[in-house]
Amino acid sequence: MMGKVVEEGTGTAAALEGISVGGKTGTAEVGHSCPNQVWFIAFAPAHDPKVAIAVTIECSAGTGGDVAAPIAKNVMQELLK
C-alpha cells in the first residue's frame, strides 16, 4: 500500500527513477498562526529497504505530498548513490 502512495497517490513527488519507494504523506492543521504541520515518511528500495526517512515541516501552507515528499526524494537520491 505504501508503494502505491508513491506510484500513484499523494506521494508521487518522492518517486525515484528505477527504485521502488514506499511512503506516506501527512498534513495536520495546527492553528491560525501556523497553518499546517506537513510530513512524509519513506523507505527505499521498497522490497529490500536500505534507507528510511522522515521529513516534517512546521508552519507550511502546503501539504505533505507537495512540500515534504520532494525533500525526501532529494535525500534518498543522495543516500542511495
ABEGO torsion letter per residue (X at the ends): XAAAAAAABAAAAABBBGBBBBBBBBBBBAEAABABBBBBBBBOBAABBABBBBBBBBGBABBAAAAAAAAAAAAAAAAAX
